[in-house]
Amino acid sequence: MPIFQLVMHSAGFSEPEILQFIAADVAGALDYSNQHASPFPAELWEEGRRVCGLTYSERMGTWVIANRGSELARH
């Protein structure tokens, strides 16, 4: 199973919080990510490739895909 990373950015000059976990697929990774809310934007990565950007919706109680895309890991 692939290794995913949820990279949650923070305000200011703080380092982002990075959660690494295993999930069967992107849908499973998004389900897991919903357990980790943040008021700041995040990115979901799979095996070193960016899956999408995320913003957390308090109203819906879930991450919402902000943009999609793939690029090599920079962190």
Secondary structure, DSSP 4 states (H G I P E B T S, - for coil): --EEEEEE--STTPPPEEEEEE-SSHHHHHHHHTTS--SS-EEEEETTEEEEEEEEETTTTEEEEEEE---B---
